[in-house]
Amino acid sequence: MIQLILVLLGAFVVFILSTLTGGGASLLLMPLVAVVVGVKAVAPVMAISIGMSSTSKVFFFWRHIDWKLFVWLFPSTIVGSIIGARMFASLSADFLQILIGLLLLSTVFQWNKKESKTGFKVKAWHFAPMGLVVSFLSGLIGGVGPLMNSAYLNYGISKESLLGTRSANAIILHITKIISYAYFGYVTGEVLKFGILIGLSSMIAVYFGKLILSKISELFFRKIVVASMVLSGILMLWKNKEYIGEIVASIN
């Protein structure tokens, strides 16, 4: 019971931060959830809870959603998440997590960018192939953090539009993952219970996150998004430190 309370409190804090940073809650919360439900149940529990939090974000940021981006993301998100969930049980994802961690860590070089766009112009159609890859990885390893946030920032949308559009797509992603996990037998009564409880905590947290978000500037939002991506990368690499050690040892 104490562990559950700690997880719910942790989820409340993490999802407030997630609202301010454009995502990444899954990476911050995964270690806490694993303690309560076990490593194998983390992915379906997070799919349920993040799906619920994304629903509340869509409610609060509905008028800011970029539907053009959503249309490009929609089909690739469904296909990618189904394939990733199908491979969830059969493929070791340690190496993929290390690559994603390094990619997130590399975004530190965007820290001093003062504009929302960088040298590479991201167009709407680019989100289709990117969405396919990211949704596949999300279905495979449970969560990839704010991996696409650089693309959203380079596309040049506002902080509210980023959160609304990303969350609308996340609903499709996590519903598809939940159905896929259920089909393959990973959604149990315990998974549903913890997923819904964490999801309810996250929905309350999104409301408070929105209040804080309205007080910060676009530039400061960009900085905390980049900071969250770097932190997510560090956490992902730290979680796989033993596997990294094995790779280093094999090379030496």
C-alpha positions as a Python dict, from the first residue, in 0.01 Angstrom:
ca = {
    (1, 'M'): (0, 0, 0),
    (2, 'I'): (281, 242, 88),
    (3, 'Q'): (453, 159, -241),
    (4, 'L'): (133, 235, -433),
    (5, 'I'): (92, 572, -258),
    (6, 'L'): (452, 662, -341),
    (7, 'V'): (398, 566, -704),
    (8, 'L'): (82, 778, -726),
    (9, 'L'): (257, 1077, -567),
    (10, 'G'): (551, 1024, -799),
    (11, 'A'): (314, 1005, -1096),
    (12, 'F'): (150, 1333, -992),
    (13, 'V'): (485, 1516, -983),
    (14, 'V'): (616, 1348, -1299),
    (15, 'F'): (307, 1430, -1507),
    (16, 'I'): (318, 1795, -1400),
    (17, 'L'): (677, 1799, -1527),
    (18, 'S'): (567, 1611, -1838),
    (19, 'T'): (314, 1883, -1920),
    (20, 'L'): (586, 2147, -1886),
    (21, 'T'): (844, 1955, -2091),
    (22, 'G'): (631, 1812, -2371),
    (23, 'G'): (657, 1449, -2258),
    (24, 'G'): (905, 1205, -2110),
    (25, 'A'): (687, 1087, -1821),
    (26, 'S'): (730, 723, -1914),
    (27, 'L'): (1106, 727, -1866),
    (28, 'L'): (1087, 907, -1531),
    (29, 'L'): (808, 689, -1395),
    (30, 'M'): (912, 347, -1527),
    (31, 'P'): (1152, 263, -1238),
    (32, 'L'): (882, 338, -977),
    (33, 'V'): (617, 136, -1161),
    (34, 'A'): (854, -158, -1204),
    (35, 'V'): (895, -184, -827),
    (36, 'V'): (519, -230, -780),
    (37, 'V'): (410, -435, -1083),
    (38, 'G'): (731, -591, -1214),
    (39, 'V'): (937, -509, -1522),
    (40, 'K'): (725, -702, -1772),
    (41, 'A'): (404, -519, -1675),
    (42, 'V'): (558, -170, -1702),
    (43, 'A'): (486, -121, -2074),
    (44, 'P'): (110, -198, -2061),
    (45, 'V'): (64, -4, -1732),
    (46, 'M'): (236, 300, -1883),
    (47, 'A'): (30, 270, -2203),
    (48, 'I'): (-292, 295, -1999),
    (49, 'S'): (-178, 578, -1772),
    (50, 'I'): (-16, 789, -2045),
    (51, 'G'): (-320, 734, -2267),
    (52, 'M'): (-536, 881, -1989),
    (53, 'S'): (-305, 1177, -1929),
    (54, 'S'): (-293, 1245, -2304),
    (55, 'T'): (-673, 1255, -2309),
    (56, 'S'): (-675, 1530, -2046),
    (57, 'K'): (-408, 1725, -2238),
    (58, 'V'): (-617, 1707, -2555),
    (59, 'F'): (-914, 1841, -2357),
    (60, 'F'): (-712, 2139, -2229),
    (61, 'F'): (-524, 2213, -2555),
    (62, 'W'): (-787, 2111, -2811),
    (63, 'R'): (-798, 2445, -2996),
    (64, 'H'): (-418, 2443, -3037),
    (65, 'I'): (-392, 2102, -3209),
    (66, 'D'): (-225, 2108, -3552),
    (67, 'W'): (-459, 1872, -3738),
    (68, 'K'): (-237, 1874, -4047),
    (69, 'L'): (41, 1709, -3847),
    (70, 'F'): (-208, 1473, -3682),
    (71, 'V'): (-327, 1346, -4022),
    (72, 'W'): (31, 1271, -4127),
    (73, 'L'): (101, 1091, -3798),
    (74, 'F'): (-222, 891, -3771),
    (75, 'P'): (-164, 590, -4002),
    (76, 'S'): (207, 547, -3927),
    (77, 'T'): (140, 561, -3552),
    (78, 'I'): (-108, 273, -3570),
    (79, 'V'): (113, 55, -3791),
    (80, 'G'): (432, 122, -3595),
    (81, 'S'): (279, 60, -3252),
    (82, 'I'): (120, -270, -3360),
    (83, 'I'): (450, -400, -3499),
    (84, 'G'): (641, -283, -3191),
    (85, 'A'): (392, -443, -2949),
    (86, 'R'): (404, -766, -3150),
    (87, 'M'): (781, -783, -3104),
    (88, 'F'): (761, -675, -2737),
    (89, 'A'): (797, -1028, -2598),
    (90, 'S'): (1049, -1168, -2841),
    (91, 'L'): (1320, -905, -2886),
    (92, 'S'): (1573, -768, -2641),
    (93, 'A'): (1552, -389, -2658),
    (94, 'D'): (1861, -296, -2453),
    (95, 'F'): (2066, -188, -2753),
    (96, 'L'): (1777, 18, -2893),
    (97, 'Q'): (1737, 197, -2560),
    (98, 'I'): (2107, 286, -2562),
    (99, 'L'): (2081, 431, -2913),
    (100, 'I'): (1772, 631, -2818),
    (101, 'G'): (1945, 751, -2501),
    (102, 'L'): (2242, 877, -2701),
    (103, 'L'): (2010, 1049, -2949),
    (104, 'L'): (1822, 1225, -2670),
    (105, 'L'): (2149, 1321, -2504),
    (106, 'S'): (2271, 1482, -2828),
    (107, 'T'): (1991, 1739, -2810),
    (108, 'V'): (2199, 1927, -2552),
    (109, 'F'): (2347, 2112, -2851),
    (110, 'Q'): (2009, 2281, -2904),
    (111, 'W'): (2024, 2441, -2557),
    (112, 'N'): (2140, 2786, -2673),
    (113, 'K'): (1910, 2803, -2975),
    (114, 'K'): (1697, 3115, -2932),
    (115, 'E'): (1451, 3044, -3212),
    (116, 'S'): (1205, 2760, -3235),
    (117, 'K'): (1349, 2654, -3570),
    (118, 'T'): (1694, 2523, -3650),
    (119, 'G'): (1893, 2485, -3971),
    (120, 'F'): (1698, 2180, -4088),
    (121, 'K'): (1346, 2270, -4192),
    (122, 'V'): (1100, 2004, -4079),
    (123, 'K'): (790, 1976, -4299),
    (124, 'A'): (456, 1821, -4212),
    (125, 'W'): (506, 1507, -4426),
    (126, 'H'): (831, 1430, -4241),
    (127, 'F'): (622, 1333, -3938),
    (128, 'A'): (483, 1025, -4118),
    (129, 'P'): (811, 828, -4135),
    (130, 'M'): (929, 968, -3802),
    (131, 'G'): (600, 867, -3641),
    (132, 'L'): (632, 514, -3778),
    (133, 'V'): (978, 468, -3625),
    (134, 'V'): (895, 631, -3290),
    (135, 'S'): (565, 444, -3245),
    (136, 'F'): (740, 116, -3331),
    (137, 'L'): (1008, 183, -3068),
    (138, 'S'): (743, 288, -2816),
    (139, 'G'): (550, -34, -2868),
    (140, 'L'): (871, -235, -2844),
    (141, 'I'): (1030, -92, -2529),
    (142, 'G'): (732, 75, -2357),
    (143, 'G'): (833, 439, -2402),
    (144, 'V'): (1087, 653, -2586),
    (145, 'G'): (1050, 979, -2397),
    (146, 'P'): (1024, 1311, -2584),
    (147, 'L'): (1209, 1168, -2885),
    (148, 'M'): (1012, 1365, -3146),
    (149, 'N'): (1012, 1696, -2962),
    (150, 'S'): (1307, 1828, -3163),
    (151, 'A'): (1105, 1776, -3479),
    (152, 'Y'): (807, 1961, -3331),
    (153, 'L'): (1033, 2249, -3222),
    (154, 'N'): (1203, 2264, -3563),
    (155, 'Y'): (863, 2264, -3731),
    (156, 'G'): (798, 2586, -3539),
    (157, 'I'): (477, 2531, -3344),
    (158, 'S'): (386, 2694, -3012),
    (159, 'K'): (418, 2523, -2674),
    (160, 'E'): (41, 2471, -2653),
    (161, 'S'): (28, 2333, -3007),
    (162, 'L'): (315, 2095, -2933),
    (163, 'L'): (138, 1957, -2628),
    (164, 'G'): (-203, 1932, -2795),
    (165, 'T'): (-82, 1773, -3119),
    (166, 'R'): (160, 1537, -2947),
    (167, 'S'): (-112, 1428, -2702),
    (168, 'A'): (-373, 1372, -2974),
    (169, 'N'): (-129, 1143, -3150),
    (170, 'A'): (-35, 979, -2818),
    (171, 'I'): (-398, 877, -2762),
    (172, 'I'): (-395, 683, -3090),
    (173, 'L'): (-54, 538, -3007),
    (174, 'H'): (-144, 416, -2659),
    (175, 'I'): (-491, 286, -2749),
    (176, 'T'): (-332, 79, -3024),
    (177, 'K'): (-64, -44, -2784),
    (178, 'I'): (-320, -135, -2517),
    (179, 'I'): (-526, -336, -2768),
    (180, 'S'): (-210, -507, -2896),
    (181, 'Y'): (-81, -587, -2546),
    (182, 'A'): (-426, -722, -2452),
    (183, 'Y'): (-436, -940, -2762),
    (184, 'F'): (-99, -1091, -2673),
    (185, 'G'): (-205, -1148, -2311),
    (186, 'Y'): (-16, -872, -2126),
    (187, 'V'): (-316, -677, -1991),
    (188, 'T'): (-423, -842, -1664),
    (189, 'G'): (-653, -721, -1387),
    (190, 'E'): (-353, -591, -1193),
    (191, 'V'): (-222, -406, -1497),
    (192, 'L'): (-561, -240, -1547),
    (193, 'K'): (-585, -142, -1179),
    (194, 'F'): (-244, 23, -1160),
    (195, 'G'): (-274, 176, -1506),
    (196, 'I'): (-606, 342, -1422),
    (197, 'L'): (-493, 462, -1077),
    (198, 'I'): (-175, 617, -1218),
    (199, 'G'): (-379, 757, -1507),
    (200, 'L'): (-622, 932, -1272),
    (201, 'S'): (-330, 1084, -1082),
    (202, 'S'): (-180, 1200, -1412),
    (203, 'M'): (-504, 1364, -1528),
    (204, 'I'): (-518, 1577, -1213),
    (205, 'A'): (-150, 1664, -1258),
    (206, 'V'): (-207, 1784, -1616),
    (207, 'Y'): (-449, 2049, -1488),
    (208, 'F'): (-187, 2194, -1253),
    (209, 'G'): (79, 2166, -1524),
    (210, 'K'): (-140, 2371, -1758),
    (211, 'L'): (-170, 2648, -1499),
    (212, 'I'): (209, 2668, -1471),
    (213, 'L'): (258, 2644, -1850),
    (214, 'S'): (56, 2961, -1909),
    (215, 'K'): (307, 3154, -1697),
    (216, 'I'): (622, 3064, -1891),
    (217, 'S'): (759, 3198, -2220),
    (218, 'E'): (812, 3007, -2546),
    (219, 'L'): (1191, 3037, -2506),
    (220, 'F'): (1188, 2903, -2152),
    (221, 'F'): (956, 2622, -2265),
    (222, 'R'): (1207, 2532, -2536),
    (223, 'K'): (1487, 2519, -2281),
    (224, 'I'): (1300, 2290, -2044),
    (225, 'V'): (1199, 2065, -2337),
    (226, 'V'): (1565, 2028, -2436),
    (227, 'A'): (1664, 1976, -2072),
    (228, 'S'): (1401, 1702, -2035),
    (229, 'M'): (1528, 1529, -2350),
    (230, 'V'): (1883, 1530, -2219),
    (231, 'L'): (1768, 1404, -1878),
    (232, 'S'): (1562, 1130, -2045),
    (233, 'G'): (1868, 1024, -2241),
    (234, 'I'): (2080, 1009, -1925),
    (235, 'L'): (1813, 803, -1746),
    (236, 'M'): (1783, 563, -2038),
    (237, 'L'): (2159, 511, -2050),
    (238, 'W'): (2178, 472, -1671),
    (239, 'K'): (1902, 211, -1678),
    (240, 'N'): (2111, 9, -1922),
    (241, 'K'): (2449, 68, -1757),
    (242, 'E'): (2508, -305, -1705),
    (243, 'Y'): (2447, -379, -2073),
    (244, 'I'): (2679, -91, -2168),
    (245, 'G'): (2941, -239, -1936),
    (246, 'E'): (2909, -574, -2113),
    (247, 'I'): (2959, -406, -2451),
    (248, 'V'): (3267, -218, -2327),
    (249, 'A'): (3409, -537, -2173),
    (250, 'S'): (3360, -732, -2496),
    (251, 'I'): (3543, -461, -2692),
    (252, 'N'): (3837, -462, -2450),
}
